[in-house]
């Protein structure tokens, strides 16, 4: 049974979520601009020095994942808090640590020229050929560690609340229903199941990231301290890949909740649904190894596992969710608006974005394609038209639920522009990958430049569309504050 909230508690709860989403939206828009600058540089339109390009690359990857993860956490907290008792203090502390960490990362990158990309692969932070110094590396590494600590506390609190309500994380995943000990009618909600999965994988991922960050920090301070580079790479990608993937698993909670409300049909957590989420929990923890298929020193069984499970991971939750979205909408008489439209669009972005990823997970293809722009091609489709569409859809939903704000023709134009531009941007990356254009290179030969410039133009359209989404949300905040002020005035009159 849901926790009943008074109107005052509801608005107080929403206030923190609004802060998360506002900061996230602004970060995402700024990071998109850095992406455009990089593409124009690769296309020969801009003359950005290579050192600055790699600073842009570092902040773009780090900031985009961080901003989207903050928004995904807001989605998860907003809906999960209706089923279990979460801590507002932890929610606020996570935001404070996030802002401190982001500030340190920004200073490290732009004031001290740190530019190792988000992967910070050992021993690059300490051995940069004088491209950056110790202070820049330590600011970035400590910033990431502080940022990660906030998220770790957030997910530990989620796990605590789920265990308190349901007895264990296993029951949060519905294992007692899968085993037949409980009927499907007593299964935890789809929100609780997804939140349990995200809690398990992210506590694991962030712990792995903290270990490798601390080892890197010690190495930067004392170069005599060394550790196995292959272990460091495994820990880094176990952290980065799992954490980035978890964004869409947090944001998909909005799909379950919002489509259920719009269609007035419950999204049932039946046995296939529960089994799919359990499978995805295990797969998500293991498939980072497809990023190491080019490392011949990796154990062969791990590389085979990385390929096979990368195929498998694209199916359970995605198929169950995409099929469920179609079925819940079919003949429901749903009234389409910006919120439901963006949420439904995200299913397309998720499905299409996974396909190039599965192709890349094939070992023989990976050896040729992995270090090309094929990888950002799938990732931009998956994240922008999948996870970000869910996030923007949730922003429109919250604005509508919490105020009487109206959308206009500009919002609808932005919807179309966002859809077309992200497809075009991702397509330009995929074409570049098919041409064997290397990723993460500051300069391109003329034969590689056209897709980069095409992608940059598409990126401009996408950032304009995202800005319209964010402006709508900021308008809602202003209207909400005005409504609160009027309520206070009436009470004191």
ZIHUKA-V679145 format. One record per residue. RES is the residue in one small letter. D_FIRST is the distance of its C-alpha to the first C-alpha in Angstrom with 2 decimals. Layout:
# ZIHUKA-V679145
{{RES/D_FIRST} {RES/D_FIRST}}
This chain:
# ZIHUKA-V679145
{{x/0.00} {x/3.81} {x/6.62} {x/8.94} {x/12.39} {x/15.71} {x/18.32} {x/20.41} {x/17.84} {x/17.01} {x/20.75} {x/21.40} {x/18.89} {x/20.50} {x/23.91} {x/23.65} {x/22.39} {x/25.31} {x/27.74} {x/26.69} {x/27.11} {x/30.40} {x/31.96} {x/30.83} {x/32.25} {x/35.53} {x/35.89} {x/35.30} {x/37.89} {x/40.44} {x/40.02} {x/40.68} {x/43.93} {x/44.98} {x/44.39} {x/46.69} {x/49.34} {x/49.33} {x/49.77} {x/52.62} {x/54.21} {x/54.07} {x/55.45} {x/58.42} {x/57.62} {x/56.88} {x/58.89} {x/56.29} {x/57.71} {x/56.14} {x/55.04} {x/53.12} {x/51.68} {x/50.16} {x/48.75} {x/47.11} {x/45.85} {x/44.38} {x/42.60} {x/41.43} {x/39.70} {x/38.31} {x/37.24} {x/35.70} {x/33.47} {x/32.65} {x/31.88} {x/29.74} {x/27.84} {x/27.18} {x/25.83} {x/23.70} {x/22.25} {x/21.50} {x/19.62} {x/17.57} {x/16.92} {x/16.10} {x/13.24} {x/12.12} {x/12.05} {x/9.10} {x/7.00} {x/9.51} {x/12.30} {x/15.39} {x/18.88} {x/20.69} {x/23.92} {x/23.64} {x/22.92} {x/26.08} {x/28.06} {x/27.46} {x/28.87} {x/31.81} {x/32.70} {x/32.39} {x/34.87} {x/37.21} {x/37.19} {x/37.81} {x/40.62} {x/42.28} {x/42.04} {x/43.60} {x/46.41} {x/47.06} {x/47.31} {x/49.28} {x/51.23} {x/52.05} {x/51.99} {x/49.54} {x/48.96} {x/47.76} {x/44.97} {x/41.33} {x/42.22} {x/44.46} {x/45.97} {x/47.97} {x/50.80} {x/50.78} {x/49.41} {x/52.44} {x/54.98} {x/55.09} {x/58.88} {x/58.84} {x/56.53} {x/54.41} {x/54.78} {x/52.96} {x/51.35} {x/49.77} {x/48.39} {x/46.99} {x/45.37} {x/43.62} {x/42.59} {x/41.44} {x/39.61} {x/37.70} {x/36.99} {x/35.65} {x/33.54} {x/32.14} {x/31.45} {x/29.14} {x/27.13} {x/27.16} {x/25.67} {x/22.98} {x/21.97} {x/22.40} {x/19.95} {x/17.40} {x/18.17} {x/17.95} {x/14.45} {x/13.26} {x/15.35} {x/14.12} {x/10.43} {x/11.43} {x/14.98} {x/17.10} {x/17.71} {x/18.70} {x/15.32} {x/13.97} {x/16.48} {x/15.41} {x/18.71} {x/17.60} {x/16.73} {x/20.02} {x/21.92} {x/20.72} {x/19.24} {x/15.88} {x/15.59} {x/14.60} {x/11.80} {x/10.02} {x/11.10} {x/9.49} {x/9.44} {x/13.03} {x/12.67} {x/11.78} {x/14.56} {x/17.02} {x/16.45} {x/17.07} {x/20.17} {x/21.45} {x/21.04} {x/23.08} {x/25.80} {x/26.24} {x/26.57} {x/29.21} {x/30.86} {x/31.13} {x/32.52} {x/35.13} {x/35.95} {x/36.38} {x/38.78} {x/40.96} {x/40.97} {x/42.11} {x/44.79} {x/45.96} {x/46.16} {x/48.28} {x/50.47} {x/51.06} {x/52.06} {x/54.03} {x/55.21} {x/56.56} {x/52.98} {x/52.22} {x/49.70} {x/49.34} {x/48.91} {x/47.23} {x/44.62} {x/44.15} {x/43.71} {x/41.13} {x/39.11} {x/39.49} {x/38.30} {x/35.53} {x/34.28} {x/35.16} {x/34.24} {x/30.84} {x/29.92} {x/31.20} {x/29.42} {x/26.07} {x/26.30} {x/25.64} {x/22.74} {x/21.09} {x/22.18} {x/21.09} {x/17.44} {x/18.80} {x/20.03} {x/16.75} {x/14.95} {x/18.06} {x/19.45} {x/16.27} {x/16.49} {x/20.25} {x/20.41} {x/17.46} {x/16.78} {x/13.73} {x/14.92} {x/14.22} {x/14.29} {x/16.89} {x/19.46} {x/21.96} {x/19.51} {x/18.50} {x/22.21} {x/23.30} {x/21.25} {x/22.52} {x/26.03} {x/25.83} {x/24.83} {x/28.07} {x/30.20} {x/29.36} {x/30.55} {x/33.83} {x/35.03} {x/36.43} {x/39.59} {x/40.53} {x/41.69} {x/44.18} {x/45.76} {x/48.98} {x/49.26} {x/51.60} {x/51.30} {x/47.66} {x/47.25} {x/47.65} {x/44.66} {x/42.38} {x/43.85} {x/43.39} {x/39.79} {x/39.32} {x/40.73} {x/38.96} {x/35.47} {x/35.91} {x/36.49} {x/33.48} {x/31.06} {x/31.59} {x/30.20} {x/26.83} {x/24.24} {x/26.69} {x/27.48} {x/23.92} {x/22.87} {x/26.10} {x/26.12} {x/22.49} {x/23.37} {x/26.37} {x/24.64} {x/21.78} {x/24.52} {x/27.08} {x/27.91} {x/24.82} {x/27.01} {x/25.50} {x/27.24} {x/28.55} {x/28.92} {x/29.38} {x/25.75} {x/25.14} {x/28.72} {x/28.52} {x/25.25} {x/26.88} {x/30.12} {x/28.51} {x/28.11} {x/31.88} {x/32.61} {x/30.56} {x/32.15} {x/35.66} {x/35.49} {x/34.67} {x/37.80} {x/40.45} {x/38.51} {x/38.69} {x/42.38} {x/43.00} {x/41.40} {x/44.32} {x/46.79} {x/49.95} {x/48.45} {x/46.92} {x/50.36} {x/51.66} {x/48.76} {x/46.53} {x/48.68} {x/49.09} {x/47.13} {x/45.36} {x/42.58} {x/41.81} {x/42.05} {x/39.03} {x/37.18} {x/37.71} {x/36.49} {x/33.39} {x/32.54} {x/33.87} {x/33.02} {x/29.90} {x/28.10} {x/29.81} {x/29.20} {x/25.44} {x/25.85} {x/28.07} {x/25.81} {x/22.92} {x/25.45} {x/26.35} {x/22.75} {x/22.04} {x/25.38} {x/24.67} {x/21.22} {x/22.62} {x/26.09} {x/28.42} {x/30.39} {x/32.13} {x/33.24} {x/36.89} {x/39.31} {x/39.64} {x/36.00} {x/36.60} {x/39.84} {x/38.08} {x/35.58} {x/38.56} {x/40.49} {x/37.72} {x/37.27} {x/41.00} {x/41.90} {x/39.41} {x/40.56} {x/44.13} {x/43.58} {x/41.98} {x/44.71} {x/47.38} {x/46.08} {x/46.01} {x/49.54} {x/50.67} {x/49.27} {x/51.14} {x/54.25} {x/53.66} {x/53.18} {x/52.09} {x/49.00} {x/49.21} {x/52.90} {x/54.07} {x/56.96} {x/57.39} {x/60.52} {x/61.29} {x/60.01} {x/56.47} {x/56.37} {x/55.68} {x/52.10} {x/51.33} {x/52.62} {x/50.83} {x/47.56} {x/48.33} {x/48.87} {x/45.60} {x/43.99} {x/45.42} {x/43.79} {x/40.41} {x/40.60} {x/41.61} {x/38.63} {x/36.24} {x/37.95} {x/37.27} {x/33.54} {x/33.61} {x/35.77} {x/33.28} {x/30.59} {x/33.08} {x/33.92} {x/30.29} {x/30.31} {x/33.48} {x/32.11} {x/28.95} {x/31.19} {x/33.41} {x/30.62} {x/29.57} {x/33.26} {x/33.73} {x/30.82} {x/32.43} {x/35.82} {x/34.66} {x/33.23} {x/36.49} {x/38.77}}
